[in-house]
Amino acid sequence: MLACKYLGVLIEKKAFTYYTDFSDQCYKKSRMYKFSVMSKAKDSHDPALVARELWNKVALPSILYGSEVIPIRGQELRKINSEATQVGKFILQFQPQISHQP
């Protein structure tokens, strides 16, 4: 099998497989970073600031590294956006409204 790495991204002979593999890796990274950022931020004196800085300066560049060469599939991009939304809610300290229905 013919394979090489470009910008740290494994590219194989079959074009459709590396799109899928790369997209899956990006989604897995986003989940990992979401949990790491939120747990590190909770232990700090200013959780919102720490979470924002870690997400913008560490997580996003790592998650999206190589995406200018290999595009991320739409399905995984929506999942990554969902993870980013959860981090954003944490940063804004958004508490979901719990409605009590009689």
C-alpha positions in Angstrom: 0.0 0.0 0.0 1.3 3.4 -1.0 1.2 5.9 1.9 3.0 9.1 3.0 2.6 11.8 5.6 2.1 15.5 4.7 1.8 18.0 7.5 1.5 15.1 9.9 -1.5 13.7 8.1 -1.3 10.2 6.8 -2.3 10.1 3.1 -2.9 6.7 1.5 -3.4 5.7 -2.1 -7.2 5.6 -1.9 -8.4 9.2 -1.7 -11.8 8.5 -0.1 -10.2 6.8 2.9 -8.0 9.6 4.0 -10.9 12.1 4.0 -12.8 9.7 6.4 -9.8 8.9 8.6 -8.7 12.6 8.9 -12.3 13.7 9.7 -12.6 11.1 12.4 -9.2 12.1 13.9 -10.3 15.7 14.0 -13.6 14.8 15.8 -11.7 12.6 18.3 -9.3 15.5 19.0 -12.1 17.9 19.6 -13.8 15.6 22.2 -10.4 15.1 23.9 -9.6 18.8 24.0 -13.2 19.7 25.2 -12.8 17.5 28.3 -9.2 18.7 28.9 -10.0 22.4 28.6 -13.0 22.2 30.8 -11.3 20.2 33.5 -8.2 22.4 33.5 -10.3 25.6 33.6 -12.4 24.4 36.6 -9.3 24.3 38.7 -8.3 27.8 37.9 -9.2 31.1 39.6 -10.8 32.4 36.3 -12.4 29.4 34.5 -13.9 31.4 31.7 -10.6 33.1 30.7 -8.6 30.0 31.0 -11.0 27.9 29.0 -11.2 30.6 26.2 -7.5 30.9 25.9 -6.8 27.1 26.0 -9.6 26.5 23.4 -8.5 29.3 21.0 -4.7 29.0 21.3 -4.2 25.3 21.9 -7.2 23.2 20.9 -8.4 24.8 17.7 -5.0 24.9 16.0 -4.4 21.3 16.9 -7.9 20.1 15.8 -7.8 21.9 12.5 -4.1 21.2 11.7 -3.9 19.9 8.2 -7.5 20.9 7.3 -6.3 23.3 4.6 -4.8 20.3 2.8 -7.5 17.7 3.5 -11.1 19.0 4.0 -13.1 17.8 7.0 -16.3 16.0 6.0 -19.6 17.8 6.8 -20.8 15.3 9.3 -17.7 15.5 11.4 -17.6 19.2 11.0 -21.1 19.4 12.6 -19.9 17.2 15.5 -16.8 19.4 16.0 -19.1 22.5 16.0 -21.2 20.8 18.7 -18.2 20.2 20.9 -17.1 23.8 20.4 -20.6 25.0 21.3 -20.4 23.1 24.6 -17.0 24.8 25.3 -18.6 28.1 24.5 -21.4 27.5 26.9 -18.9 26.6 29.6 -16.9 29.8 28.9 -20.1 32.0 29.0 -21.2 30.0 32.1 -24.5 29.3 30.5 -26.7 27.1 32.6 -29.5 25.4 30.7 -33.0 26.3 31.9 -34.7 23.3 33.5 -38.4 23.5 33.2 -40.5 21.7 35.7 -43.7 20.6 34.1 -46.7 19.8 36.4 
